[in-house]
Amino acid sequence: MAKVPKPKAQKTLPAVLDGIDAHRDTVRKMGGLFAVALSIAVLIVGLFLIVLPGSITGILGFALTVIALPTLPLFGVPAVGGFVRYFLSVVSSLALWWAIGHYAARRAIQSTISSWPEWLREFRPLAIGIVLGSLISLALAAAVLGVI
C-alpha cells in the first residue's frame, strides 16, 4: 500500500485589525462584559449619590442602584438588609446584565456588517425593559411599605 500524504492545514491569515471580522469578533466576545461595565458604572454613580447629603440625591442614588442591580427588590432589600442578600443580588444582577449583553451581541452579529451601534440597537430595548421592571418593582415595594 502506498502512503497517502496528509494534506497540510492551511494557515489562515489573521483578521484585519480594524476590519469587519474584527469588529464582529469584538462585539461577540465583549458584548456581555460591556453590559456589565455599564451596570457597574451606573452602580458607582448611584452609590456616590447615596453618600452625598440630601434626600433628593439619596432617592436618585437609590433608584440608580436599583437600576444597576435589578434583582435587588427580588431579595427584599428595601425592607430587609444583610450581607448575603446584597451579595446574591450583586452576583445575580451582574449575571443578568451579562446574559442580556451577550444575547444582544449574538443578535447583533447576525448581520453581515456589525459593530457597537448594532449591539446597542439590540441591547437598548432589553435594557429599557429591565430598567422599567426594576423601577416598577421599587415603586410597588414603596407602596406596600407605605412610603408612597
Contact map, one row per residue, 1 for C-alpha under 8 A:
1110000000000000000000000000000000000000000000000000000000000000000000000000000000000000000000000000000000000000000000000000000000000000000000000000
1111000000000000000000000000000000000000000000000000000000000000000000000000000000000000000000000000000000000000000000000000000000000000000000000000
1111100000000000000000000000000000000000000000000000000000000000000000000000000000000000000000000000000000000000000000000000000000000000000000000000
0111110000000000000000000000000000000000000000000000000000000000000000000000000000000000000000000000000000000000000000000000000000000000000000000000
0011111000000000000000000000000000000000000000000000000000000000000000000000000000000000000000000000000000000000000000000000000000000000000000000000
0001111100000000000000000000000000000000000000000000000000000000000000000000000000000000000000000000000000000000000000000000000000000000000000000000
0000111110000000000000000000000000000000000000000000000000000000000000000000000000000000000000000000000000000000000000000000000000000000000000000000
0000011111000000000000000000000000000000000000000000000000000000000000000000000000000000000000000000000000000000000000000000000000000000000000000000
0000001111100000000000000000000000000000000000000000000000000000000000000000000000000000000000000000000000000000000000000000000000000000000000000000
0000000111110000000000000000000000000000000000000000000000000000000000000000000000000000000000000000000000000000000000000000000000000000000000000000
0000000011111000000000000000000000000000000000000000000000000000000000000000000000000000000000000000000000000000000000000000000000000000000000000000
0000000001111100000000000000000000000000000000000000000000000000000000000000000000000000000000000000000000000000000000000000000000000000000000000000
0000000000111110000000000000000000000000000000000000000000000000000000000000000000000000000000000000000000000000000000000000000000000000000000000000
0000000000011111000000000000000000000000000000000000000000000000000000000000000000000000000000000000000000000000000000000000000000000000000000000000
0000000000001111101011000000000000000000000000000000000000000000000000000000000000000000000000000000000000000000000000000000000000000000000000000000
0000000000000111111111000000000000000000000000000000000000000000000000000000000000000000000000000000000000000000000000000000000000000000000000000000
0000000000000011111001000000000000000000000000000000000000000000000000000000000000000000000000000000000000000000000000000000000000000000000000000000
0000000000000001111101100000000000000000000000000000000000000000000000000000000000000000000000000000000000000000000000000000000000000000000000000000
0000000000000011111111100000000000000000000000000000000000000000000000000000000000000000000000000000000000000000000000000000000000000000000000000000
0000000000000001011111110000000000000000000000000000000000000000000000000000000000000000000000000000000000000000110000000000000000000000000000000000
0000000000000011001111111000000000000000000000000000000000000000000000000000000000000000000000000000000000000000000000000000000000000000000000000000
0000000000000011111111111100000000000000000000000000000000000000000000000000000000000000000000000000000000000000000000000000000000000000000000000000
0000000000000000011111111110000000000000000000000000000000000000000000000000000000000000000000000000000000000000011000000000000000000000000000000000
0000000000000000000111111111000000000000000000000000000000000000000000000000000000000000000000000000000000001000111000000000000000000000000000000000
0000000000000000000011111111100000000000000000000000000000000000000000000000000000000000000000000000000000000000000000000000000000000000000000000000
0000000000000000000001111111111000000000000000000000000000000000000000000000000000000000000000000000000000000000000000000000000000000000000000000000
0000000000000000000000111111111000000000000000000000000000000000000000000000000000000000000000000000000010011000011100100000000000000000000000000000
0000000000000000000000011111111000000000000000000000000000000000000000000000000000000000000000000000010011001000000000000000000000000000000000000000
0000000000000000000000001111111100000000000000000000000000000000000000000000000000000000000000000000000000000000000000000000000000000000000000000000
0000000000000000000000000111111111000000000000000000000000000000000000000000000000000000000000000000010000000000000000000000000000000000000000000000
0000000000000000000000000111111111100000000000000000000000000000000000000000000000000000000000000100110110000000000000100000000000000000000000000000
0000000000000000000000000000111111110000000000000000000000000000000000000000000000000000000000001111111010000000000000000000000000000000000000000000
0000000000000000000000000000011111111000000000000000000000000000000000000000000000000000000000000100110000000000000000000000000000000000000000000000
0000000000000000000000000000011111111100000000000000000000000000000000000000000000000000000000000000100000000000000000000000000000000000000000000000
0000000000000000000000000000001111111110000000000000000000000000000000000000000000000000000000001101100000000000000000000000000000000000000000000000
0000000000000000000000000000000111111111000000000000000000000000000000000000000000000000000001001100100000000000000000000000000000000000000000000000
0000000000000000000000000000000011111111100000000000000000000000000000000000000000000000000000000000000000000000000000000000000000000000000000000000
0000000000000000000000000000000001111111110000000000000000000000000000000000000000000000000000000000000000000000000000000000000000000000000000000000
0000000000000000000000000000000000111111111000000000000000000000000110000000000000000000000001001000000000000000000000000000000000000000000000000000
0000000000000000000000000000000000011111111100000000000000000000000100000000000000000000000000000000000000000000000000000000000000000000000000000000
0000000000000000000000000000000000001111111110000000000000000000000000000000000000000000000000000000000000000000000000000000000000000000000000000000
0000000000000000000000000000000000000111111111000000000000000001101100000000000000000000000000000000000000000000000000000000000000000000000000000000
0000000000000000000000000000000000000011111111100000000000000001101110000000000000000000000000000000000000000000000000000000000000000000000000000000
0000000000000000000000000000000000000001111111110000000000000000000000000000000000000000000000000000000000000000000000000000000000000000000000000000
0000000000000000000000000000000000000000111111111000000000001001000000000000000000000000000000000000000000000000000000000000000000000000000000000000
0000000000000000000000000000000000000000011111111100000000011111100000000000000000000000000000000000000000000000000000000000000000000000000000000000
0000000000000000000000000000000000000000001111111110000000001100100000000000000000000000000000000000000000000000000000000000000000000000000000000000
0000000000000000000000000000000000000000000111111111000000001000000000000000000000000000000000000000000000000000000000000000000000000000000000000000
0000000000000000000000000000000000000000000011111111000011011100000000000000000000000000000000000000000000000000000000000000000000000000000000000000
0000000000000000000000000000000000000000000001111111100011111100000000000000000000000000000000000000000000000000000000000000000000000000000000000000
0000000000000000000000000000000000000000000000111111100001000000000000000000000000000000000000000000000000000000000000000000000000000000000000000000
0000000000000000000000000000000000000000000000011111110011000000000000000000000000000000000000000000000000000000000000000000000000000000000000000000
0000000000000000000000000000000000000000000000000111111011000000000000000000000000000000000000000000000000000000000000000000000000000000000000000000
0000000000000000000000000000000000000000000000000001111111000000000000000000000000000000000000000000000000000000000000000000000000000000000000000000
0000000000000000000000000000000000000000000000000000111111100000000000000000000000000000000000000000000000000000000000000000000000000000000000000000
0000000000000000000000000000000000000000000000000000011111110000000000000000000000000000000000000000000000000000000000000000000000000000000000000000
0000000000000000000000000000000000000000000000001101111111111000000000000000000000000000000000000000000000000000000000000000000000000000000000000000
0000000000000000000000000000000000000000000000001111111111111100000000000000000000000000000000000000000000000000000000000000000000000000000000000000
0000000000000000000000000000000000000000000000000100001111111110000000000000000000000000000000000000000000000000000000000000000000000000000000000000
0000000000000000000000000000000000000000000001001100000111111111000000000000000000000000000000000000000000000000000000000000000000000000000000000000
0000000000000000000000000000000000000000000011111100000011111111100000000000000000000000000000000000000000000000000000000000000000000000000000000000
0000000000000000000000000000000000000000000001101100000001111111110000000000000000000000000000000000000000000000000000000000000000000000000000000000
0000000000000000000000000000000000000000000001000000000000111111111000000000000000000000000000000000000000000000000000000000000000000010000000000000
0000000000000000000000000000000000000000011011000000000000011111111100000000000000000000000000000000000000000000000000000000000000000000000000000000
0000000000000000000000000000000000000000011001100000000000001111111110000000000000000000000000000000000000000000000000000000000000000000000000000000
0000000000000000000000000000000000000000000000000000000000000111111111111000000000000000000000000000000000000000000000000000000000000110010000000000
0000000000000000000000000000000000000000011000000000000000000011111111000000000000000000000000000000000000000000000000000000000001100110000000000000
0000000000000000000000000000000000000011011000000000000000000001111111000000000000000000000010000000000000000000000000000000000000000000000000000000
0000000000000000000000000000000000000010001000000000000000000000111111110000000000000000110011000000000000000000000000000000000000000000000000000000
0000000000000000000000000000000000000000000000000000000000000000011111111000000000000000000010000000000000000000000000000000000001101100000000000000
0000000000000000000000000000000000000000000000000000000000000000010011111110000000000000110110000000000000000000000000000000000000000100000000000000
0000000000000000000000000000000000000000000000000000000000000000010011111111100000000100110010000000000000000000000000000000000000000000000000000000
0000000000000000000000000000000000000000000000000000000000000000010001111111110000000000000000000000000000000000000000000000000000000100110010000000
0000000000000000000000000000000000000000000000000000000000000000000000111111100000000000000000000000000000000000000000000000000000000000000000000000
0000000000000000000000000000000000000000000000000000000000000000000000111111100000001100100000000000000000000000000000000000000000000000000000000000
0000000000000000000000000000000000000000000000000000000000000000000000011111111110001000000000000000000000000000000000000000000000000000000000000000
0000000000000000000000000000000000000000000000000000000000000000000000011111111110001100000000000000000000000000000000000000000000000000000000000000
0000000000000000000000000000000000000000000000000000000000000000000000001001111110000000000000000000000000000000000000000000000000000000000010000000
0000000000000000000000000000000000000000000000000000000000000000000000000001111110000000000000000000000000000000000000000000000000000000000000001000
0000000000000000000000000000000000000000000000000000000000000000000000000001111111000000000000000000000000000000000000000000000000000000000000000000
0000000000000000000000000000000000000000000000000000000000000000000000000001111111101100000000000000000000000000000000000000000000000000000000000000
0000000000000000000000000000000000000000000000000000000000000000000000000000000111111100000000000000000000000000000000000000000000000000000000000000
0000000000000000000000000000000000000000000000000000000000000000000000000000000011111110000000000000000000000000000000000000000000000000000000000000
0000000000000000000000000000000000000000000000000000000000000000000000000000000001111111000000000000000000000000000000000000000000000000000000000000
0000000000000000000000000000000000000000000000000000000000000000000000000011100011111111100000000000000000000000000000000000000000000000000000000000
0000000000000000000000000000000000000000000000000000000000000000000000010010100011111111110000000000000000000000000000000000000000000000000000000000
0000000000000000000000000000000000000000000000000000000000000000000000000000000000111111111000000000000000000000000000000000000000000000000000000000
0000000000000000000000000000000000000000000000000000000000000000000000000000000000011111111100000000000000000000000000000000000000000000000000000000
0000000000000000000000000000000000000000000000000000000000000000000010110010000000001111111110000000000000000000000000000000000000000000000000000000
0000000000000000000000000000000000000000000000000000000000000000000010110000000000000111111111000000000000000000000000000000000000000000000000000000
0000000000000000000000000000000000000000000000000000000000000000000000000000000000000011111111100000000000000000000000000000000000000000000000000000
0000000000000000000000000000000000000000000000000000000000000000000000100000000000000001111111110000000000000000000000000000000000000000000000000000
0000000000000000000000000000000000000000000000000000000000000000000111110000000000000000111111111000000000000000000000000000000000000000000000000000
0000000000000000000000000000000000010010000000000000000000000000000010000000000000000000011111111100000000000000000000000000000000000000000000000000
0000000000000000000000000000000000000000000000000000000000000000000000000000000000000000001111111110000000000000000000000000000000000000000000000000
0000000000000000000000000000000000000000000000000000000000000000000000000000000000000000000111111111000000000000000000000000000000000000000000000000
0000000000000000000000000000000100110010000000000000000000000000000000000000000000000000000011111111100000000000000000000000000000000000000000000000
0000000000000000000000000000001110110000000000000000000000000000000000000000000000000000000001111111110000000000000000000000000000000000000000000000
0000000000000000000000000000000100000000000000000000000000000000000000000000000000000000000000111111111000000000000000000000000000000000000000000000
0000000000000000000000000000000100100000000000000000000000000000000000000000000000000000000000011111111100000000000000000010011000000000000000000000
0000000000000000000000000000001111110000000000000000000000000000000000000000000000000000000000001111111110000000000000000010000000000000000000000000
0000000000000000000000000001011110000000000000000000000000000000000000000000000000000000000000000111111111000000000000000000000000000000000000000000
0000000000000000000000000000000100000000000000000000000000000000000000000000000000000000000000000011111111100000000000000000000000000000000000000000
0000000000000000000000000000001000000000000000000000000000000000000000000000000000000000000000000001111111110000000000110110000000000000000000000000
0000000000000000000000000011001100000000000000000000000000000000000000000000000000000000000000000000111111111000000000100110000000000000000000000000
0000000000000000000000000001000000000000000000000000000000000000000000000000000000000000000000000000011111111100000000000000000000000000000000000000
0000000000000000000000000000000000000000000000000000000000000000000000000000000000000000000000000000001111111100000000100100000000000000000000000000
0000000000000000000000000010000000000000000000000000000000000000000000000000000000000000000000000000000111111110011001100100000000000000000000000000
0000000000000000000000010011000000000000000000000000000000000000000000000000000000000000000000000000000011111111111001100000000000000000000000000000
0000000000000000000000000000000000000000000000000000000000000000000000000000000000000000000000000000000001111111010000000000000000000000000000000000
0000000000000000000000000000000000000000000000000000000000000000000000000000000000000000000000000000000000011111110000000000000000000000000000000000
0000000000000000000000000000000000000000000000000000000000000000000000000000000000000000000000000000000000001111110000000000000000000000000000000000
0000000000000000000100010000000000000000000000000000000000000000000000000000000000000000000000000000000000001011111000000000000000000000000000000000
0000000000000000000100110010000000000000000000000000000000000000000000000000000000000000000000000000000000011111111111100000000000000000000000000000
0000000000000000000000110010000000000000000000000000000000000000000000000000000000000000000000000000000000011000111111100000000000000000000000000000
0000000000000000000000000010000000000000000000000000000000000000000000000000000000000000000000000000000000000000011111110000000000000000000000000000
0000000000000000000000000000000000000000000000000000000000000000000000000000000000000000000000000000000000000000011111111000000000000000000000000000
0000000000000000000000000000000000000000000000000000000000000000000000000000000000000000000000000000000000011000011111111100000000000000000000000000
0000000000000000000000000010001000000000000000000000000000000000000000000000000000000000000000000000000110111000011111111110000000000000000000000000
0000000000000000000000000000000000000000000000000000000000000000000000000000000000000000000000000000000100000000000111111111000000000000000000000000
0000000000000000000000000000000000000000000000000000000000000000000000000000000000000000000000000000000000000000000011111111100000000000000000000000
0000000000000000000000000000000000000000000000000000000000000000000000000000000000000000000000000000000110110000000001111111110000000000000000000000
0000000000000000000000000000000000000000000000000000000000000000000000000000000000000000000000000001100110000000000000111111111000000000000000000000
0000000000000000000000000000000000000000000000000000000000000000000000000000000000000000000000000000000000000000000000011111111100000000000000000000
0000000000000000000000000000000000000000000000000000000000000000000000000000000000000000000000000000000000000000000000001111111110000000000000000000
0000000000000000000000000000000000000000000000000000000000000000000000000000000000000000000000000001000000000000000000000111111111000000000000000000
0000000000000000000000000000000000000000000000000000000000000000000000000000000000000000000000000001000000000000000000000011111111100000000000000000
0000000000000000000000000000000000000000000000000000000000000000000000000000000000000000000000000000000000000000000000000001111111110000000000000000
0000000000000000000000000000000000000000000000000000000000000000000000000000000000000000000000000000000000000000000000000000111111111000000000000000
0000000000000000000000000000000000000000000000000000000000000000001001000000000000000000000000000000000000000000000000000000011111111100000000000000
0000000000000000000000000000000000000000000000000000000000000000001001000000000000000000000000000000000000000000000000000000001111111110000000000000
0000000000000000000000000000000000000000000000000000000000000000000000000000000000000000000000000000000000000000000000000000000111111111000000000000
0000000000000000000000000000000000000000000000000000000000000000000001000000000000000000000000000000000000000000000000000000000011111111100000000000
0000000000000000000000000000000000000000000000000000000000000000011001101000000000000000000000000000000000000000000000000000000001111111110000000000
0000000000000000000000000000000000000000000000000000000000000010011000000000000000000000000000000000000000000000000000000000000000111111111000000000
0000000000000000000000000000000000000000000000000000000000000000000000000000000000000000000000000000000000000000000000000000000000011111111100000000
0000000000000000000000000000000000000000000000000000000000000000000000001000000000000000000000000000000000000000000000000000000000001111111110000000
0000000000000000000000000000000000000000000000000000000000000000010000001000000000000000000000000000000000000000000000000000000000000111111111000000
0000000000000000000000000000000000000000000000000000000000000000000000000000000000000000000000000000000000000000000000000000000000000011111111100000
0000000000000000000000000000000000000000000000000000000000000000000000000000000000000000000000000000000000000000000000000000000000000001111111110000
0000000000000000000000000000000000000000000000000000000000000000000000001000010000000000000000000000000000000000000000000000000000000000111111111000
0000000000000000000000000000000000000000000000000000000000000000000000000000000000000000000000000000000000000000000000000000000000000000011111111111
0000000000000000000000000000000000000000000000000000000000000000000000000000000000000000000000000000000000000000000000000000000000000000001111111111
0000000000000000000000000000000000000000000000000000000000000000000000000000000000000000000000000000000000000000000000000000000000000000000111111110
0000000000000000000000000000000000000000000000000000000000000000000000000000001000000000000000000000000000000000000000000000000000000000000011111110
0000000000000000000000000000000000000000000000000000000000000000000000000000000000000000000000000000000000000000000000000000000000000000000001111111
0000000000000000000000000000000000000000000000000000000000000000000000000000000000000000000000000000000000000000000000000000000000000000000001111111
0000000000000000000000000000000000000000000000000000000000000000000000000000000000000000000000000000000000000000000000000000000000000000000001100111
